[in-house]
Amino acid sequence: MRKVIKILATRVFATLVLGFLAVAAILYQAEKYDIVFIPREPKTTQTVEEDATRQGGALTAVTHTADAGEGTTAAQSETTASGVAEWVDEYRAFLAGLKSYDTLVSQGYKDSGAMFDSSAHLLAILPHSFEYPKFFSYRTEIEEYTERVATSRGYETQLKTREVSRPSLKLYMGLRIIDNNDGTYGIYDKYGNRIAGRAYPFKEAYARDENGAPIALFGNKYYAIYSDGTFLETTVDFDLLPGVLFDAPEYYAKTSIKLYPFSQERVVYVMVETDERRNKTETVLAYLSVEEYEAEIAAKEAMAATPPPETIIDPLTGKEVPAETEIAQVEVQTQAQSRYQPVYEYRREKLWGYKDENGKIIIPAQYKAAYTFSDNGLAAVVGYNGALKFIDTSGRTVIDPYGNILYLAEFDNRRSYDGYYPADTRLPENLGMYYFDHGLVRVRRQIKDYYFKQRVAIDRDYLIDAAGKYFDIPENYNLVAYSDGVLTLEKDGYYGFYSHKGYWIAQPIYTVCKPFIQGLGVIGHKNGKCGMIDTDGNVVIPMVFDYISQPSSGVIAAYSKLDGWTEFIIMAKAE
């Protein structure tokens, strides 16, 4: 009996303790009392929004709040009974340690669009002649992204959209776009000079005109935006732009190789074969200029107008025999017995090749797409079969696994063939493709069933070197992006940065991640703070901001609920 009473008393005591803790927690949330060593989050006039976006392929989670309520400053709201939150001191010290843009200019510095080097570059506070928006965001915008989805036939890429918060201060190719909160935008250059006080919404083209002015789409027309306030109507040939469209640094896709892609309308003579599994194989028999094609057609028409010969040559005896003999009939019957006859087609296509700086054709137009040569002398091209390969400056194929036969365990050891393919879109999530960067380039590898070529067994991104050798990516991590010699890797929703030299520069423990641009990458924690590091892992901006943009022509925008917006610019000693 005593044992039973003891057990009951223990359970009643535990229940009372849990009840007391629950009541205490409720009263604390209701602000009936404070605990000295626990800082309380400030009240805000706007609820915290979580903006989960993928920028350059990586998931970014941004938490932002509005200013504190009337009569209470944001800085005051970050204080507690135990004093100021730890990150606030670090935030204040960081800003106090930076010089202004004007000060560094007077000391012989200038702004730089080169890749950030901590031994040669500094951050400066960028001046502004306008009033910063009071809140992080006034509206949302639609963002495009892709997902590779498993299907009964393997994998397919689906283009999707999502609604995300648009920063009220947004950078675009060196421009500063200020949301006026009335459906219009103020446009300023990176030095704070006003270009337009009230411009209508536009879509970024991620292109520049021949003078380097950024281009935007207003309505259904493209305009180049000049610092003097001129909006010059222009056109954009997207085929001539790099394969990935984003707010690229000045060195992106630039090369010392003096060969340039050019396009030409050509006529492709193709043999199309279909087998019993409905696989289609297209074999290019000839690439013809329009003039050559027209001459060939004219010759065929002239031949058709000529009466057929009354005799043919017997291939066994070499003797002439009447055309209406059994030999000719057998040939016709044999062709008729073939179940799948090849189809021969002429197709007019816009194809790509390479010219030198004098306009001389070095590699004839024969590719569906052609990209600028990297400094190692290799260029990515897309063949007529849709596969991606790399050629040298003579047009010789150097890297091309297309058609290699494999037997993979993950594909039930079925006979399959290997190949590289271009990205399905030009979205920034494909950063790292087409151009070698620190000796590596990103490729999209697909392995398909040999017999049913529509079935894709593996669709995955890898890094390769100039010899086609695969870079060793840490096991079970997904390659999200590659830029500035740094891999952005993800596993189970956590992100990290991995050097092309083979070591982590930021451990995969973060939930906020933006790939490297201009030698700087953003990293941090969802519902927390984010910062910025360089390619060696050195902290350039401490983790004290609620939002940090990727660099745009050397400019970085950061938002903190303490002081709102701050802008930085990368500076280098003038030579």
C-alpha positions in Angstrom: 0.0 0.0 0.0 2.8 2.4 0.9 4.4 1.7 -2.5 1.2 2.6 -4.3 0.9 5.9 -2.3 4.5 6.8 -3.1 4.0 6.3 -6.8 0.8 8.4 -6.8 2.5 11.2 -4.8 5.5 11.2 -7.3 3.1 11.5 -10.3 1.0 14.3 -8.7 4.2 16.2 -7.9 5.5 15.9 -11.4 2.1 17.1 -12.8 2.1 20.1 -10.5 5.6 21.1 -11.6 4.7 20.8 -15.3 1.5 22.8 -14.7 3.5 25.5 -12.8 6.0 25.8 -15.7 3.3 26.0 -18.3 1.5 28.8 -16.4 4.8 30.7 -15.9 5.5 30.5 -19.7 2.0 31.8 -20.5 2.4 34.7 -18.1 5.9 35.5 -19.5 4.5 35.6 -23.0 1.7 37.9 -21.8 4.5 40.2 -20.4 3.2 39.9 -16.8 6.9 39.7 -15.7 10.4 39.6 -17.1 13.4 37.3 -16.6 16.6 39.3 -16.3 18.8 36.9 -18.3 16.3 36.4 -21.1 16.1 39.3 -23.7 12.6 39.9 -25.0 12.0 40.4 -28.7 10.7 43.9 -29.5 7.1 44.6 -30.7 6.8 45.8 -34.3 4.1 47.5 -36.2 4.5 45.0 -39.0 4.7 41.3 -38.5 7.8 39.4 -39.4 7.8 38.1 -42.9 9.9 35.2 -44.1 11.0 35.6 -47.7 12.2 32.3 -48.9 13.7 32.7 -52.4 16.3 31.0 -54.5 18.9 33.3 -55.9 21.5 32.0 -58.2 20.2 28.5 -57.4 20.5 28.7 -53.6 17.7 28.9 -51.1 17.7 32.2 -49.3 15.6 32.9 -46.3 15.3 36.6 -45.2 13.6 37.8 -42.1 12.6 41.4 -41.8 10.5 43.6 -39.5 9.2 47.1 -39.7 10.4 49.9 -37.4 9.3 49.8 -33.8 6.1 51.3 -32.7 5.6 55.1 -32.2 7.6 56.5 -29.4 10.0 53.6 -29.3 13.1 53.6 -31.5 14.4 50.4 -33.1 17.6 50.6 -31.1 15.6 50.9 -27.9 13.5 47.9 -28.8 16.7 45.8 -28.9 17.6 46.6 -25.3 16.5 44.4 -22.3 16.9 44.5 -18.6 20.4 42.9 -19.1 21.5 45.6 -21.6 21.9 45.6 -25.4 21.7 42.4 -27.4 25.1 41.1 -28.2 24.8 41.5 -32.0 23.8 45.1 -31.7 27.3 46.0 -30.3 28.9 44.1 -33.1 26.7 45.9 -35.6 27.5 49.3 -34.3 31.2 48.6 -34.1 31.3 47.3 -37.7 29.6 50.4 -39.1 31.8 52.7 -37.0 34.9 51.1 -38.4 34.1 51.8 -42.0 35.1 55.0 -43.8 32.8 56.8 -46.2 33.1 56.6 -50.0 34.2 60.3 -50.2 36.9 59.8 -47.5 38.5 56.8 -49.4 38.3 58.7 -52.7 40.3 61.5 -51.1 42.8 59.0 -49.9 43.4 57.7 -53.5 40.9 54.9 -53.7 38.3 54.2 -56.4 35.3 51.8 -56.7 36.1 48.4 -58.1 34.1 45.8 -60.1 36.9 43.2 -59.8 36.7 40.1 -57.7 37.0 41.0 -54.0 40.5 40.5 -52.5 40.8 41.2 -48.8 44.4 42.3 -49.3 43.5 44.9 -51.9 39.9 45.9 -51.3 38.0 47.8 -48.6 34.3 48.4 -48.0 33.1 52.0 -47.8 29.7 53.4 -46.8 28.0 54.7 -49.9 26.5 58.1 -49.8 22.9 58.8 -50.9 21.0 61.9 -51.9 17.6 60.4 -51.5 15.6 59.1 -48.5 15.8 55.4 -48.0 12.5 53.5 -47.8 11.3 53.0 -44.2 10.5 49.3 -44.6 12.2 46.3 -46.1 9.5 45.6 -48.6 6.2 47.3 -49.8 5.1 44.6 -52.2 5.7 41.2 -53.7 6.9 40.1 -57.1 6.9 36.9 -59.1 10.1 34.8 -59.3 10.8 32.0 -61.7 12.7 28.8 -60.7 12.9 25.2 -61.8 12.5 21.9 -60.2 13.7 18.5 -61.5 10.9 16.2 -60.9 11.0 12.4 -60.9 8.5 10.9 -63.3 7.7 7.4 -64.7 10.2 8.1 -67.5 13.0 9.3 -65.2 13.4 13.1 -64.7 11.9 16.2 -66.2 12.5 19.9 -65.5 9.4 21.9 -64.6 9.4 25.7 -64.7 7.6 27.2 -61.7 6.9 30.6 -60.1 6.5 31.8 -56.6 5.6 35.1 -54.9 8.4 36.7 -53.0 8.9 40.0 -51.2 10.6 42.6 -53.3 13.2 44.7 -51.4 12.2 48.3 -51.3 15.8 49.1 -52.3 16.9 46.8 -55.1 20.2 46.8 -57.0 20.3 46.2 -60.8 23.6 46.4 -62.7 24.8 49.3 -60.7 21.5 51.1 -60.5 19.6 51.7 -57.3 15.9 51.1 -57.6 13.9 52.7 -54.9 10.2 51.7 -54.3 8.1 54.8 -54.0 5.3 52.8 -52.5 2.9 54.2 -55.1 3.5 51.9 -58.0 6.5 53.8 -59.3 10.2 53.6 -58.7 13.0 56.1 -58.3 16.1 55.2 -60.3 19.6 56.4 -59.1 23.1 55.5 -60.2 25.5 53.9 -57.8 26.8 57.3 -56.7 23.4 58.6 -55.7 22.7 60.7 -58.7 19.0 60.7 -59.7 18.2 59.3 -63.1 14.4 59.2 -62.7 12.3 60.1 -59.8 9.1 58.3 -60.8 9.6 55.5 -63.3 7.1 52.8 -64.1 7.8 49.2 -63.2 10.1 47.3 -65.5 11.6 43.9 -66.0 15.4 43.4 -65.8 16.9 42.2 -69.1 20.4 41.6 -67.6 22.0 43.1 -70.6 23.9 46.2 -71.5 24.1 48.2 -74.7 27.3 48.9 -76.6 28.0 51.8 -74.3 27.6 49.7 -71.1 24.3 51.2 -70.1 21.9 48.6 -68.4 18.8 47.6 -70.3 15.3 47.1 -68.9 12.0 46.2 -70.4 9.3 48.8 -70.0 6.0 47.5 -71.3 7.0 45.8 -74.5 10.0 47.9 -75.4 13.6 47.7 -74.3 15.4 50.9 -73.1 19.0 51.5 -72.1 19.2 53.6 -69.0 21.8 56.4 -68.9 23.1 58.3 -65.9 22.0 61.6 -67.4 18.4 60.6 -67.3 18.2 59.4 -71.0 16.1 56.4 -71.8 17.2 55.2 -75.2 15.1 52.6 -77.0 17.1 49.6 -78.1 17.0 46.0 -79.0 18.4 42.9 -77.3 19.8 39.8 -79.0 19.6 37.3 -76.2 21.4 34.7 -78.3 24.6 36.9 -78.0 24.3 37.1 -74.2 26.0 34.6 -71.8 24.2 31.4 -71.2 23.2 32.4 -67.6 21.4 35.8 -67.2 22.0 37.5 -63.8 23.5 40.7 -62.4 27.0 39.6 -63.5 30.3 41.1 -62.4 32.4 42.8 -65.1 34.8 39.8 -65.5 32.0 37.2 -66.1 32.4 35.4 -69.5 35.3 37.6 -70.4 38.3 36.0 -72.2 41.7 36.6 -73.7 40.8 34.3 -76.7 40.1 36.4 -79.7 37.4 34.2 -81.2 33.8 35.3 -81.1 30.5 33.5 -81.7 28.6 34.4 -84.8 25.3 33.1 -86.3 24.4 32.3 -89.8 21.3 30.9 -91.5 22.3 27.5 -93.0 20.5 24.5 -94.5 21.0 21.2 -92.7 20.5 18.0 -94.6 19.3 15.5 -92.0 18.6 11.7 -92.0 15.9 10.9 -89.4 15.6 7.2 -88.4 12.9 5.8 -86.1 13.2 2.3 -84.6 10.6 -0.1 -83.2 10.8 1.6 -79.7 9.9 5.0 -81.3 13.4 6.4 -80.7 14.4 9.0 -83.2 18.0 9.4 -84.4 18.9 12.4 -86.4 22.2 12.2 -88.4 23.5 15.4 -90.1 24.7 14.5 -93.6 25.7 18.0 -94.7 25.7 21.7 -93.6 24.9 23.9 -96.7 24.9 27.6 -97.2 21.6 29.0 -98.5 23.4 29.4 -101.9 24.6 25.8 -102.0 21.2 24.6 -101.0 19.5 26.5 -103.8 22.1 25.3 -106.3 21.5 21.6 -105.2 17.7 21.9 -105.4 18.0 23.5 -108.9 20.3 20.6 -110.0 17.7 18.0 -108.7 14.9 19.7 -110.4 16.9 19.7 -113.7 17.6 16.0 -113.2 13.9 15.3 -112.5 13.0 17.0 -115.8 15.4 14.6 -117.7 13.8 11.3 -118.9 15.1 8.3 -116.9 17.6 6.0 -118.7 16.1 3.1 -120.5 18.9 0.8 -119.1 20.7 0.4 -115.8 24.0 -1.3 -114.9 23.9 -4.7 -113.4 26.2 -4.4 -110.3 27.3 -8.0 -110.6 28.2 -8.2 -114.3 28.7 -4.5 -115.2 26.5 -5.0 -118.2 23.6 -2.8 -119.3 20.2 -4.3 -118.7 16.7 -2.9 -119.4 15.3 -0.7 -116.6 12.2 -2.7 -116.3 14.0 -5.9 -115.3 13.8 -8.1 -112.3 17.0 -6.5 -110.8 15.4 -3.1 -110.5 12.2 -4.6 -109.1 14.0 -6.6 -106.4 15.7 -3.3 -105.3 12.3 -1.6 -105.0 10.8 -4.6 -103.1 13.7 -4.7 -100.7 13.2 -1.1 -99.8 9.5 -1.6 -99.3 10.1 -4.5 -97.0 12.1 -2.3 -94.5 9.6 -1.4 -91.8 11.2 1.9 -90.8 12.5 3.9 -93.7 14.8 6.8 -93.0 13.4 10.3 -93.8 15.7 12.8 -95.5 15.0 16.4 -94.7 16.4 19.9 -95.5 16.0 22.3 -92.6 16.8 26.0 -92.5 18.4 26.7 -89.1 20.2 29.6 -87.3 23.5 27.9 -86.5 26.6 29.2 -84.7 30.3 29.2 -85.3 33.3 31.4 -84.5 35.1 34.3 -86.2 38.3 36.0 -85.4 38.6 39.8 -84.6 39.0 40.5 -88.3 35.7 38.8 -89.2 37.3 35.7 -90.8 35.4 32.5 -90.2 37.6 30.1 -88.2 34.9 27.5 -87.2 32.0 27.3 -89.6 28.5 27.7 -88.3 27.3 24.3 -87.3 26.1 24.4 -83.6 22.7 25.1 -82.1 24.4 27.3 -79.5 28.0 28.5 -79.0 29.5 30.2 -75.9 32.6 32.4 -75.5 35.9 30.6 -75.1 37.4 30.3 -71.6 41.0 31.4 -71.1 42.1 27.7 -71.2 41.1 27.6 -74.9 37.9 25.6 -74.6 34.4 26.6 -75.5 31.0 25.0 -74.7 28.8 24.3 -77.7 25.5 22.5 -78.3 25.6 20.1 -81.2 22.7 19.5 -83.6 21.8 16.4 -81.4 21.2 18.7 -78.5 24.1 17.5 -76.4 26.7 19.8 -74.9 30.4 19.4 -75.6 33.6 21.4 -75.4 35.8 22.2 -78.4 39.2 23.9 -78.8 40.0 26.9 -81.0 40.4 24.7 -84.1 36.9 23.2 -83.6 38.2 19.8 -82.5 36.0 18.1 -79.9 37.9 17.8 -76.6 35.2 16.7 -74.1 32.1 14.9 -75.1 30.8 11.8 -73.3 27.7 11.6 -75.5 26.9 8.0 -76.5 29.3 6.3 -74.0 27.8 3.0 -72.9 27.3 2.4 -69.2 25.9 -0.3 -67.0 24.8 1.4 -63.7 23.6 -0.3 -60.6 21.2 2.6 -59.8 19.7 1.9 -63.3 19.3 -1.8 -62.6 22.4 -2.5 -64.6 20.5 -1.7 -67.8 22.5 -0.7 -70.8 22.5 3.1 -70.9 24.4 5.9 -72.5 26.0 9.0 -71.1 25.9 12.7 -72.1 26.1 16.3 -71.1 23.2 18.7 -71.9 22.6 22.5 -71.6 20.4 23.9 -68.9 16.7 24.1 -69.6 16.6 27.8 -68.7 18.9 30.8 -68.4 18.0 31.5 -64.8 20.8 32.4 -62.3 20.3 29.0 -60.6 22.5 27.6 -63.4 25.5 29.7 -62.4 28.7 27.9 -63.2 27.7 26.4 -66.5 29.4 27.0 -69.9 32.6 28.8 -68.7 35.6 27.5 -66.9 36.2 29.1 -63.5 39.4 28.4 -61.5 39.9 25.3 -63.7 36.4 23.9 -63.3 33.1 24.1 -65.1 29.6 22.9 -64.2 27.9 20.4 -66.5 24.5 18.8 -66.5 24.9 15.1 -66.9 22.0 12.9 -68.1 22.2 9.1 -68.4 19.4 7.6 -70.6 18.1 4.2 -71.3 19.9 2.8 -74.4 16.7 1.2 -75.8 14.2 3.9 -74.6 16.0 7.1 -75.1 13.1 9.2 -73.7 13.7 7.7 -70.3 16.2 9.6 -68.2 17.7 7.6 -65.4 20.0 10.2 -63.9 19.8 14.0 -64.2 22.5 15.6 -62.0 25.0 18.4 -62.0 28.8 17.9 -61.7 32.0 19.8 -62.0 34.7 18.8 -64.4 38.2 20.0 -65.3 39.7 20.7 -68.7 40.5 17.0 -69.1 36.9 16.0 -68.4 37.8 14.6 -65.0 35.1 14.9 -62.3 35.7 17.1 -59.3 35.2 15.2 -56.0 32.1 16.8 -54.4 31.4 15.8 -50.8 29.2 12.7 -50.7 25.4 13.2 -50.7 25.6 17.0 -51.3 23.8 18.7 -54.1 25.6 21.2 -56.3 23.5 24.4 -56.1 25.9 26.8 -57.8 29.5 27.3 -58.7 31.1 30.7 -59.0 34.4 32.4 -58.1 36.0 29.0 -57.4 33.5 28.2 -54.7 30.8 25.5 -54.7 27.5 26.2 -53.1 26.4 22.8 -51.6 23.2 21.7 -50.0 22.0 18.7 -48.0 18.7 18.4 -46.1 18.0 22.1 -46.3 21.4 23.2 -44.9 24.0 25.1 -47.0 27.7 25.6 -47.0 30.5 26.9 -49.2 33.2 24.5 -50.5 36.5 25.7 -52.1 37.7 24.4 -55.5 40.8 23.5 -53.5 38.9 20.8 -51.7 37.9 22.1 -48.2 35.0 23.8 -46.6 35.2 27.6 -46.2 31.8 27.7 -44.5 30.5 24.6 -42.9 27.1 23.3 -44.1 25.1 24.5 -41.1 23.4 27.6 -42.6 19.8 28.1 -43.9 20.5 31.4 -45.6 22.8 31.2 -48.6 23.5 33.3 -51.8 26.2 32.1 -54.1 29.4 34.1 -54.6 29.3 37.2 -56.9 32.4 39.4 -57.2 34.2 37.2 -54.7 31.6 37.6 -51.9 29.0 35.2 -50.6 26.0 35.8 -48.3 25.4 33.2 -45.5 23.4 33.1 -42.3 20.4 31.6 -40.5 16.7 31.8 -41.2 14.9 33.9 -38.6 18.3 35.1 -37.6 21.1 37.3 -39.0 23.2 37.0 -42.1 26.7 38.2 -43.1 29.1 38.1 -46.0 32.4 36.2 -46.4 35.2 36.2 -49.1 36.5 33.1 -51.0 38.9 32.3 -48.2 36.2 32.3 -45.6 37.2 35.7 -44.1 34.3 37.7 -42.6 33.7 40.8 -44.6 30.3 41.8 -43.2 29.5 40.2 -39.8 26.3 38.3 -39.2 24.3 41.3 -37.9 22.0 42.2 -40.8 18.5 40.9 -41.6 19.1 41.0 -45.3 22.2 41.5 -47.6 22.1 41.6 -51.4 24.7 40.1 -53.7 27.1 42.7 -55.1 25.9 44.7 -58.1 28.7 46.5 -59.9 30.6 46.7 -56.6 27.6 47.9 -54.6 26.0 45.9 -51.7 22.7 46.8 -50.0 22.0 45.6 -46.4 18.9 46.0 -44.2 18.7 46.0 -40.4 15.7 46.6 -38.3 17.8 48.9 -36.2 18.6 51.5 -38.8 17.0 50.4 -42.0 19.0 50.4 -45.2 22.8 50.8 -45.5 24.8 50.5 -48.7 28.4 49.6 -49.2 30.7 49.9 -52.1 33.9 47.9 -52.9 37.0 50.2 -53.1 40.5 49.6 -54.3 43.7 51.7 -54.3 43.9 53.7 -57.5 46.9 52.7 -59.6 
